[in-house]
Amino acid sequence: MFDPRQKDVLTFDCDGTLIDWEAGILAGLQPILRRHGVTLDDERLLETYAEFEATAERGPYQTYRTILAVSLDGFGARFGFTPSAAERAEFAGSVEAWPAFPDSAAALADLQRHFQLAILSNIDDDLFALSNRRLGVTFDYIITAQQVQSYKPGLAHFHEALRRLGRPKERLLHVAQSLFHDHVPAKQIGLDTVWVNRRRGRAGFGATPPAEARPDLEVPDMRSAAQALCP
């Protein structure tokens, strides 16, 4: 177990950790699927979305708005419908309505009294700005997929964080929900990590592909993270 007093900066994933992206994905996709006569339970929808999104993000860089639209196209190809241009734009823009988890803003405010805060997000700059309004803090560093032209679990976000923050990796602590997108690559470059296991008690991996990693600390939510990390 790491010593929080030896950390200067907390790096965060955003969607899934601070923003309830599974609720947002469901709210954005289910109405579109129903229009086309497709009925999926929530867990199957999330698992299918994880497959399509990960496939799109492995290819040449595209904006996250495009990733969302392409993921919707994947549903259409699999379930026998063609999304309209309006539906593609509707889902691509749904991030604006994705809610923050109820505990995110207060926990971030507590943590910012003791650490600098950084975002390492698989998203476009403008979309993160919309989400950031719900989080109530000004992050010291913001690193997005748009800036590094790559998506996690690629290492570009983490290399850019080390470069921009100018601190040894031992002084950083990565806090995230997704084992696949965050804990696997963070461990590859030697970062300590906190797993905010938002799906504790639920089967499966939801909107992230299955993965195995060994975080240094597991907590069920951001409130618990703040309690564990604040001196």
C-alpha positions in Angstrom: 0.0 0.0 0.0 1.3 3.4 -1.0 1.5 6.3 1.4 -0.8 9.1 0.3 1.5 11.7 2.0 4.1 10.8 -0.7 1.8 11.8 -3.5 1.6 15.3 -5.1 -0.9 14.8 -7.9 -4.0 12.7 -8.4 -4.7 11.8 -12.0 -8.3 10.9 -12.8 -10.2 9.2 -15.4 -13.5 11.1 -16.0 -16.2 9.0 -17.6 -17.1 6.0 -15.4 -15.2 7.4 -12.5 -16.5 10.9 -11.9 -19.2 11.0 -14.6 -21.9 8.2 -14.7 -21.2 7.3 -18.3 -23.1 4.0 -18.1 -26.3 6.0 -17.2 -25.5 8.4 -19.9 -24.9 5.7 -22.5 -28.1 4.0 -21.6 -30.1 7.2 -21.7 -28.6 8.1 -25.1 -28.9 4.7 -26.8 -32.1 3.0 -25.5 -34.5 5.5 -27.2 -32.7 5.2 -30.5 -32.7 1.4 -30.4 -36.4 1.3 -29.4 -37.3 3.5 -32.5 -35.8 0.7 -34.6 -37.5 -2.1 -32.7 -34.4 -3.3 -30.9 -34.9 -4.4 -27.3 -31.8 -5.0 -25.2 -31.5 -5.2 -21.4 -29.2 -2.6 -19.9 -26.3 -5.0 -19.2 -26.3 -6.5 -22.7 -26.4 -3.0 -24.2 -23.4 -1.8 -22.2 -21.4 -4.9 -23.0 -22.2 -4.5 -26.7 -21.3 -0.8 -26.5 -17.9 -1.7 -24.9 -17.1 -4.0 -27.8 -17.9 -1.4 -30.5 -16.2 1.5 -28.7 -13.0 -0.4 -28.1 -12.9 -1.5 -31.7 -13.3 2.1 -33.0 -10.7 3.4 -30.6 -8.1 0.9 -31.7 -8.1 2.3 -35.2 -6.7 5.6 -36.5 -7.5 8.5 -34.2 -11.1 9.9 -34.5 -12.8 12.4 -32.3 -14.9 11.0 -29.5 -18.0 12.4 -31.1 -17.1 10.2 -34.1 -16.4 7.2 -31.9 -19.9 7.5 -30.4 -21.5 7.8 -33.9 -19.4 4.8 -35.2 -20.5 2.8 -32.1 -24.1 3.5 -32.9 -23.4 2.3 -36.5 -22.2 -0.9 -35.0 -25.5 -1.5 -33.3 -27.2 -0.8 -36.6 -25.1 -3.3 -38.4 -25.6 -6.0 -35.8 -29.3 -5.5 -35.2 -30.4 -4.7 -38.8 -31.1 -0.9 -39.0 -29.4 2.1 -40.4 -29.1 5.1 -38.0 -30.0 8.4 -39.4 -27.7 11.3 -39.5 -29.8 13.0 -36.8 -29.6 9.9 -34.6 -25.8 9.7 -35.0 -25.5 13.4 -34.0 -28.0 12.8 -31.2 -25.9 10.1 -29.6 -22.6 11.9 -30.3 -23.9 14.9 -28.4 -25.4 13.0 -25.6 -22.3 13.5 -23.4 -23.5 16.9 -22.5 -26.3 15.2 -20.5 -24.2 12.5 -18.9 -24.6 13.1 -15.1 -21.9 13.3 -12.5 -22.0 10.7 -9.8 -23.6 12.3 -6.7 -20.3 12.1 -4.6 -17.9 13.3 -7.3 -18.0 17.1 -6.7 -17.7 17.0 -2.9 -14.9 14.4 -3.0 -12.9 16.3 -5.6 -13.2 19.5 -3.5 -11.9 17.6 -0.4 -9.0 16.1 -2.4 -8.0 19.4 -4.0 -7.2 20.8 -0.5 -4.4 18.2 -0.3 -3.3 17.4 -3.9 -3.2 18.8 -7.4 -5.8 17.3 -9.6 -5.4 16.2 -13.2 -7.8 14.6 -15.8 -6.7 11.9 -18.2 -9.8 11.5 -20.3 -10.8 9.6 -23.4 -12.8 12.5 -24.8 -12.7 15.7 -26.8 -11.7 19.0 -25.2 -15.2 20.5 -25.7 -17.0 17.5 -24.4 -14.8 17.4 -21.2 -15.6 21.1 -20.7 -19.3 20.2 -20.6 -18.7 17.4 -18.1 -16.4 19.6 -16.0 -19.3 22.0 -15.3 -20.9 19.1 -13.3 -17.7 18.5 -11.2 -17.3 21.8 -9.5 -13.5 22.1 -9.5 -10.9 23.6 -11.7 -8.4 20.9 -12.6 -4.7 21.8 -12.5 -4.1 19.7 -15.6 -6.4 18.5 -18.4 -5.2 15.8 -20.8 -7.6 14.5 -23.4 -7.7 12.0 -26.2 -8.0 14.9 -28.6 -4.8 16.4 -27.3 -2.7 13.2 -27.5 -4.5 11.9 -30.6 -4.9 8.5 -28.9 -7.3 6.6 -26.6 -6.5 4.7 -23.4 -5.5 1.9 -22.9 -2.8 3.3 -25.1 0.0 4.9 -23.1 0.0 8.4 -24.6 -2.2 10.0 -21.9 0.2 8.7 -19.2 3.4 9.7 -21.0 2.0 13.2 -21.5 1.0 13.4 -17.9 4.6 12.6 -16.8 6.0 15.1 -19.3 3.5 17.9 -18.4 3.5 17.4 -14.7 7.3 17.2 -14.4 7.2 14.9 -11.4 8.5 11.4 -10.9 5.9 8.7 -11.3 6.2 7.9 -7.6 4.6 11.2 -6.8 1.5 10.5 -8.9 -1.5 8.4 -8.1 -4.0 7.4 -10.7 -7.7 7.1 -9.7 -10.1 5.3 -12.1 -12.9 2.9 -12.5 -11.9 1.0 -15.7 -9.4 -1.8 -15.3 -9.2 -2.0 -19.1 -8.7 1.7 -20.0 -6.8 2.8 -16.9 -5.4 0.4 -14.5 -3.7 -1.9 -17.0 -1.8 0.9 -18.8 -1.1 2.8 -15.5 0.5 -0.3 -14.1 2.5 -0.8 -17.3 4.3 2.4 -16.7 4.7 1.9 -12.9 2.0 4.1 -11.4 0.2 3.4 -8.1 -3.6 3.2 -8.7 -6.9 3.5 -6.8 -9.8 1.5 -8.3 -13.1 3.3 -7.8 -15.1 0.1 -8.3 -18.5 1.7 -9.2 -19.8 -1.7 -10.2 -19.0 -3.4 -7.0 -21.7 -6.1 -6.3 -22.7 -6.2 -10.0 -21.7 -9.0 -12.4 -19.7 -8.2 -15.5 -17.7 -5.2 -16.7 -20.5 -3.0 -18.1 -19.4 -0.5 -20.7 -15.7 -1.5 -20.5 -14.1 -4.6 -22.0 -13.0 -7.3 -19.5 -9.5 -6.9 -18.1 -7.3 -8.0 -15.2 -5.2 -5.7 -13.1 -4.0 -5.3 -9.6 -4.8 -1.8 -8.2 -3.1 -0.8 -5.0 -6.4 0.2 -3.3 -10.1 -0.5 -4.1 -12.9 1.7 -3.0 -16.6 1.7 -4.0 -17.0 5.4 -4.7 -15.3 8.8 -4.6 -16.4 9.6 -1.1 -14.5 6.6 0.1 -11.5 7.5 -2.0 -11.4 11.0 -0.4 -11.6 9.4 3.1 -8.8 7.0 2.3 -6.5 9.6 0.7 -6.9 12.8 2.7 -4.4 13.1 5.6 
